[in-house]
Amino acid sequence: MEGAGYRVVFEKGGVYLHTSAKKHQDPDSLIAGVVRVVEKDNDVLLSWAPVEEAGDATQMLFSKKDASGGDSCASEDEPTFDPGYEPDWAVISTVRPRPCRPEPSRGAEPSCPRDSWAFWVSLGELKSVRRSKPGLSWAYLVLVTQAGGSLPALHFHRGGTRALLRVLSRYLLLASSPQDSRLYLVFPHDSSALSSSFHHLQLFDQDSSNVVSRFLQDPYSTTFNSFSRVTNFFRGALQPHPEGAPRDLHPGPDEEPEPGFEVISCVELGPRPAVERAPPVTEQEWAGHVGPEGRLQQVPELRARIFSGGLSPGLRREAWKFLLGYLSWGGSAEEHKAHVRKKTDEYFRMKLQWKSVSPEQERRNSLLHGYRSLIERDVSRTDRTNKFYEGPENPGLGLLNDILLTYCMYHFDLGYVQGMSDLLSPILYVVQNEVDAFWCFCGFMELVHGNFEESQETMKRQLGQLLLLLRVLDPPLCDFLDSQDSGSLCFCFRWLLIWFKREFPFPDVLRLWEVLWTGLPGPNLHLLVACAILDMERDTLMLSGFGSNEILKHINELTMKLSVEDVLTRAEALYRQLTACTELPHNVQEVLGLAPPAAPHSPSPPASPLPLSPTRTPPAPPLPADPAAQPDSSLEILPEEEEDGVGS
């Protein structure tokens, strides 16, 4: 139901306030009403109003009457009973209910004194929700605000707690308290709340600056040393089922049993659709998209084809420059030539900066010296089994070294972090030109530079987003991982850090990356790739009795054993399954790019089908150097025999 400036997204009658704690409720102590969730003025409100104000006289019927048929009013001295509240959650709130904000009128002007019990609260003001004890005649909910006061308990005489909580889960994250299974904490809907909680954990202490380096050197020990505390947080904050809570709930026709309060993970997903991958885009098909003046035509269709099938090996050298934003999709051939000339000049101006530093100067520049040492060490062991980089005195290694050092001049704040050589290696292998590889690498780093920042906020956020997706897709798997102290998904850290570079064979990495670079079908497809791998391994993990050590060991042993086509097929099927759900929580929609971020610091990138603007190239700093001094390494590399299976 909609009106001017508001929309009622949920409405449930038969919701009572009990204004007396006596065992037998008289009609005056039971106030029937309607609870609503309303979207109004960029806010979401939960309101309760008595039936007079709600304009629904049928709700005045009592669901229970005195068995004798007489007056059910109790005497003043009749003993009271425990309705399931602790003193802090008394039936009559110590905080005066807030008068109803003027709502769209649906009936006569309220005049009954009962109308004074009406209240509303913004969902953003909620701090927690407490559920009733099991075994009561009907379930109730108590809402607690950030100010510390509790609103009157809502008794659902005709069921509806599950439906209400399902609606609230679209806007809020409900997390069970590890200390009290009946208390559920309310977090803002965007996953930045999780990131904030990570911060308070002081996850990375004095060794935070090199956690990435330590992980890549020894992923096994670093995972446990740096992420052990994350497990405790997620187990407490996102525990799927309180101890003893029923797993399968079947409400009867007249009343609803305890809902378990885990509706945040009770999204009803439909069947997983079948997906078939298409053949790679061929050079002939690409040529069919080249129009007058060399401009590409029907670009959305072309990108969709790359997403569904990838690229043939011979086409990658040209197409990757567009996918990574080095060349504009709409530019002409002449414009591209002029652009390349300009970017070549910029590159060598930056390269000359570090090339002209003398050994004596470098001894007084510890930062540059540190970068050079780290890069030389990493390059010497990057993809050395690949024919393109194998053998001593390999010119490819020299170009890797030069490009990474020049990137330090381009991005002074970030510099070089271990793992970047893994991202550059496939790009140089494909484009086989120093300048082109540098600018394509810059385009890739625009997407993933946050992974390498010292704060690690981006990595924490992505792990939180991955957990949200997996919680909706496979709650039992999340329960299992949580029970084995692996609920933080720390074993996925390396996957997300360098985009599965070390998990797939080299040819498969090329296929995976070009599909991810299309930005289709939405942002964060790499998270669904992670979900797909876990989905493929779920039976092995759950049926083998693995503990946390064995889980991490098994995940690490998947390296080079995965099929990229199988993983991409499953990832796309998971995406379609999620997007077909009509009750997908808002925070999951944000991760998938189906909804705009709820806050400025959103957990997911802005919803856009393209991860990088085709015309945007990162600006180079103005560097006063002689561009004419261009070393011979700018010459294009004559490719060695192409590695077997590249692009297959």
N, C-alpha and C positions, 0 to 999 in steps of 0.2 A: 504494500500500500504506500502510495506516495502523495505528498502534498507540497505546498510551496516551501522549499528549503529543507524538507525532511523526507525520510523514507523509513518506514517501519520494516525491519528485516526479520523480526521475530515477535510473536505474540502468543501468550499462553494463559488461559484462564484456569480457574480452580487453584490459584495460588493464595494461600491464607497467611495472615499474621495471627499468631497466638499471643494474646495479650495477658494471659494468665498461665501460671505454672501449675495450676491445680490439675488433679488427675482427670476430672470430668469437666469438659469445657462447655460453658453455657453459650447460647447464640451470641450474646454481647461480647464475649471474649474472643470469638473467631471472626475475623474480618476477611471476607472473601475479596479477591481482587484479581487483577491482570498484570502480568509482568511483560514488559516490552523491551526490545533492543531497537534503538532508533538512530539512524544516521542523520545528523542535523548540524548545519553550519560547520563543516569540516571537523566534526567531533562525533563520537559514538557514545550514546547515553544508554544506561540501563535504568528503567523506571518501573515503579510499582504504583498502582492506583486502585482504590477500592472500586467495587462494581458500579456504585452510583456514578463515579466520575468516568468509569470506563463505558458506561451506557449499556451494560449487558446484565439485565436482571436475572437471566438464567443462571448466572454464576452464584446466586444466593443460596442455591441448594447445598445442604450439608452432605458430605460424603458419609458421615456416620451419625447415628442417633442413639439415644439412650435405649438400652435393650428393653426396658420396661415400658417404653412408649410414653412415659411421663416427662415432667419437666426435668431436664438434665442439669439445672442449676445446682451447684454445690453449696453447702453451708459454709459459713465463714470459718468454722473451726475444722473443716474437713482437711485431713492431712494431704500434703502435697506429694508429688512423686518426682523422680529425676527424669526430666524430659530429654536428657542427653546432652545438656549444656554444662560446661564448667561455669563457675561464677562470672568469668570474663565474657561469657557469651550468653548472658541472660536474655530471656525473651524480650523484656522491655529494655531497649538499649539505653545506656547512660548518656549517649549522645542524641540530642533531639534530632529526629529525622528532618532532613532538609525539605523545605516546602518545594512542591513540584515547580520546576521551571515552566513557564507558560508553554503548554503543549498544544498542538493543533486540536481544537475542540471536536469531540466526537459525541457529545451528548449534552444534557442539560447542565446548567451552571451548578457546581457542587455546593451543597448546603448542609449535608450530614456531617456531624462531628467526626465521623470516621474518616472523612476526607483529610483530616489533619495528619493522618498516618502516611499519606502519600509521600513518596520521595523519589529522587532521581540522583544518579551519580555518573560522572564521566568514567569510562573504562580506564582512562589514563590515571585516575585517582585511586584505583584499587591497589591494595598492597597484598592481600591474600584472600583465599576462600577456604572456609572450613566446612567439611561435610558432616552429616549426622552419623551417630553410632549405628551399626547394623542392628536389625531386629525391631526397629520402630515401625509404627503403623504406616508412616509415610516419611519419605526422605525430606530433609531440609538443607538449605544452604545459608551460611552466614558470610556476608561480605564485610571485609575490613578495609578501611581507607588508609591512605598514606599518613593521614593525620593521627591514626591510631584508634579511632572510634569504630565501633561495629554498628552496622545498620540492622534493623529488625530482621530476624530470621524469616526466610521465605519457605513455607511448608507447601510442598507440592502434593495436594490430596489426590490429584488425578494424573500423576506422573508428569514427566516433562523435564526432569533435571538433565537427562542425557541430551535432549534436544537443545536446551539452553546452553549447556557447556560446549556443545558442538559449534554453536553459533559464536560463542565467546572466543573459541579457539581460532576463529578467523582473524581476530584482532589482537589476541593476547597469547602469550606463552605461559602455560600453567605447568609448574614444576613442583613435584612432590617434595616436601620437606624431609630430609633424612632423619630428623629427630622426631617427627610426628607424622604418621602415615595418613592422618585425617586432615592435615593442613597442607594447602597448596599455595605456593608463592606465585605471585603474578609479576611477569617481566614485560617490559615494552615489547611490542610485536616484532620490531626489527632485531636482527641478530647482534646488533652492536651491544646489546645488554650482555650477551655472552662474552664478547670481547672485553667489556668492562670488567666482568667477573674474572676473566683470565688475568687482567692487570692486577687485581687485588690478590691473586694467588702468588704473585711474584714468581711467575713460572721460570723466568730466566734471570738468574742472579748475576754475579759478577762475571760469569762466563758467557753472557748473552751475545757478546759481540762476535763470537766464533762458533755459535751453536750450529750454523749451517756447515761450516768447515768440518767440525767434529762429526756431524751426522754423515757427511759424504765419505769421510775417512773410515768411520766405524759406525755404520747405521744401527747396528745391534745394540751396542752399549749406550750410544748417545740417545737413542729412542727412550731407553728406560731412565737414564740419568736426567734428561731434560723434560720428559713428559710424564713422569710417574704421577705427579700431583694433578695432572689434568684429569686422570681417570677418576679420582675421588670427587672432583668438582662435577663432572658430567654424571656420575652415578647419583650424586645428591640432587643435582639440579634438573636432570632430565630422566630420572628413574621411571621406567614405563609402568611398573605395577608395584604398589606398596606391598609389603610383606603380608601375605594372607589375603590379598584382594582377589576376588574371583576373576578368572580369565574370560569365561564365556558367560554372558549375561543374556537372559531371555525374559524380558518384562512380561508380566501377565497383562490381561486386558484391563484390569481395574487399578492396578498400582504398578509402580516401577521399582525394582530392587535397587540396591546400591549400585551406582553406575561405575564404581571403580575410579572415577575422576581422571581417567587417562584418555579422555576424548581427543586430546591433542594428537594421539597416535591412532585413533580409531576412524581414520578417513576411509570411506568405502571406495576402493579403487575398482574399476571395471576390469574386464579381461585384458591381458596384455596383447596388443595387436601384433600381427605378423609383419615383419619388415624384410624387404629384400634390397640388397645393395645393387647399384647399377655398375656397369663397366666404366673404366676410367675415361676421362675426356681425352680424346685424341688430338693430335696436331691439326688434322683435317677439320674436326669439329670446332676447334678454337678458331681456325682461319675463317670459318663461316660466320663468326661473330665480329670479324674485323671489317669495318665499313670504310667509307671514303676518308681519306687523309689519315688512315690508320687508327681511327677511333673505334673502340670496342662498342658493340651494340648489344642490346638485350642483356645487360650486365646482371640483373637479378636472376634471370634464367641460367646464365652461365655459372654464377656462384652456386645456385642450387644444384647444378650438375656436378660441380666440384665437390660439394658436400656429399652427394649421394654416391659418387664413384671415385673421387680423387682424380689425379692427373697421370697421364702416361709419362714415363721417365724423361722422354725427349722434350716434353713441354714445360717441365718444371722450371728450367732455367729462366724462361721468360715470365711464366705465370706467377712465380713466387714474388717477383718484384711488385706485382699488383696486389697480391694478397697481403703483403707486409707493408703496403703504403708507400713504397719507394717511388712507384710510378702511379699516376692518376688513371683511374679507369676511364675517365672521359677525355683524356688528353690525346692530341694528335701525335703522329710519329715525329714531326718536327719539334713539337713542344717537349716531347720526351727526350730528344737529343739535346736540346738546350738545357733541360733540367739536369741531365746526367753530367754535362759539362760543368754546370754550376756546382753540383754536389761533389764532383771530382776535385775541383779547386778547394772547396771547403775541407774535404778530407785531408788533403796533403798539407794544408795550412796547420791543421791540428796535429798531424803526424810529425811535422817538422819541429813542433814544440818540444816533444820529448827526445827526438833524434838529435837535437842540437844541444842537449844538456851534456856537459862534459862529465867524466868520472869524478872530478873534484867537486863539481856542483852536486852531483847525485849523492856524494857522501854527506853533504849537508842538507839533503832532502830525503828524510827518512820515509816519508809517505810514498814518494815515487820509487825509492829503492825497495820498499816493502811490496808494492804492487808488482814491480818487475820480477822479484824473486818468486812471488806466489804464482804469477802467470807462467814463468819458465817451468816451474815444477809441475803445474797442472797440465800445460800443453804437452809436456814430455810423456804423459800417460793418457792422453785423450784419444780414444778410438784408434789405438795403434794396431789393432788387428784388421782395420779397414785398409784395403790396398792403397787408398788415396793418402793415408798418413803413415804407412808402415816404413820401416827401414831407417837407418841413420842418415842424417843430413837431408831429411825430406823437406822440400821447399814448402809443402803445405803447412808444416809445423811452424816455419818462420812467418808465414802469413797469419796463422792463428795468433802468434805472439804479437805481431805488429798491430793487428786489428784490435786486440784486447787492450794493449797499451794506449792506442789512440782513443778508445772508448773512455779510458780514464781521463783523458783531456776533454772529451766531449761532455762527460757527466762527472764533474768534479766531486759532487756530493756523494754519489754512490761509489764511484771508482770501480774496483774489481773485487768480486766476491767469488769464492770457490763455487763452482757449478756453472758459471757463465760460459766456460769453454765447452761444456756439454751442449749448450744451446747454439753456439756459433758453429761448431764442427759440421753439422749437417747442412747448414746454410752455405758455408764455403764450398763444401763438397758439391752442392748442386749448381750454384751460380758461377763458381770457378773464376772469380774476378775479385780482386781485393776491395776496390771501391764499392762495387755493387753489394758484396757480402757485408761490408761495414754498415751501409745504410739499411739493408734488409735486417741485419742484426739489431740496429737501433729500433726499427719498427717492431720487432719481436719483443725487445726490452720494454717498449711502451706498454705492452700488455702485461708483462710479468715482473717489472722492476720491483714492485712491492714485495715480491717473494724474497728479495735479497736485502731488504732494509733491516737495519740493526734492531729495530723495535719488534720485528716479527709480527706486527699487528695484522698484516695481510694474511700470513699463514694461519694465524689463530682464527681469523674470521673465516677462512676457507674451510678449516676443519670443522668449525661450528656449522657452516652451511652444509657440508657433506653429511654431518650427523642429522641435520634436519631432514634432508632428502631421504636418507636411509631409514630414519624413524618412520616416515610415511610409507615408504616402499616395503619395508620388511621389519616390522616390530619384533618378531621372534628372533631374528638374527641380532638385532640391537640388544635384546634381553640377554642373549647368550654371550655376546662380546662383553656386555656390562658385568655379567656374572664372573667372567674370567679376567677382570681388571683390564680389559682392552676396549672399554666403551668410549675412550677418548679418540679412537681411530688413529693413534700416533703412528701406527705402522704404515699409514698412507702419506706420511709427511714427504718422503722422497718423491712419491708419485706427483704430488701437486707442485713441489718445488721446481722440478725441471721437466714437467709435463711428460712423465713416463719415459724419459729418454733412456733410462737404463733397464726398463722392463720389457721392451720389445726389441727384436732384431732391427738392425740399422735400416733396412729397406722399409720395414713396417713403421718405424718412427717417421719417415718421410711422408708416408700416407696419412698417418694419424695427424700430424701437425698441419698439413695442408687442409684437411677437413676441419680441424678446429679453427684455423685462421679465417674460414668463411664467415664465422660468427653466426652460423645457422645451426639449429633452428632458433637459437637464442643464446644469450650469454651463459657462461658457466657450463658449457657442454662437457668440459674436462671433469667436472664433478660427477656427471652422469656416467662418464667413462669409468671413473673409480667405482661408482655404484654397480656398474655392469660387471666389473671384475669380481667384486665381492659377491654379487649374485651368482656368478658362475662357480664360485668356490664355497658357497654357503653350506652345501651338504658335507663337503669334506671337513670344513671347520666345525660344524655342529655335531657330526656323527662320529668324529674321531676322538672325542674326549680331550681335545687340545686345551692346555692351559695357556697363560699369556705368553710364556716363552715359546711354546710350540706354535702359537698363532703367528708371532712375529717371524719365526724361522720359516714357517710355511710360506708366508707372503714373500719373504726375501727369495725363496727358492723358486718362485714363479718367474723369475727373470729369464727372458728369452724363450719362455715356454707358451706364451700367449699368442693367439691369432688376432691380429688387428681387425680383420674383417668381422670376425665373430663378436669381438668386443664392441665395435662401432654399431653393428646391427642391433645388439642388445641395448646399447645406450640409447639409440633412437627409439626403440620400442618402449623403453622406460619413460622417455620424454613424452611420447604419445599417450601412454597410459596415464601419466600424471595430468597432462593438459586436458584429457577427456573427463576428469573428475570435476563435477560441478561444485563440490564443497572443499576444494583445495585451500588449505590455510593461506592467509595472506602473505605470511613470511616465506612460504614455499613458492608462492607466485612471484615474489620479488626475486628470489634466487634464479628462477627460470626466465625472468624478464617479462612476465605476464602482467605485472603491476608495477607502478612507479614506486620508488623508495618512499618509505614512511617517514624518514628523517634525513637531514642533510648528510650525516655520516652513515650511509646505508651499507649493509653487508654485501650488497651486490652491485655490480656496475650498472650504469643507467641502461634501461631497457632499450636495446637497439639491435637491429639485425646485423650490424657491421661492427666488428671490434675496433676498427681503426679507420679513420676517415681516409678515403683514397687519395685525397689531395694534401694530407698533412704529413709533413716531414719534420722531425724534431729540429729546432734551430741550432745552428752551430755558433759557439761564442766567437766574437770577433778577435782574431788572433793575428797580430802583426808579424807575418813571416813571409818568406819568399816562396810563392807557389810554384816557381819554375823548377825548384829543386825536387824533382820527382824521381824516386829511386826506381830501379828496374823491376822491383816487385810489383809494380802496377800492371805489368804485362799479364795478359790472360794466361791461365795455366792450361797447357795441353792436357786434356783428361787422360788418365790411364784407362785401361780397359774397365768398363763400367762393371761395378760389382754385380755378381749374379743375383738376379731376383730383385734388383732395385725397382721399386714402383709396382712390384707384382702384388 
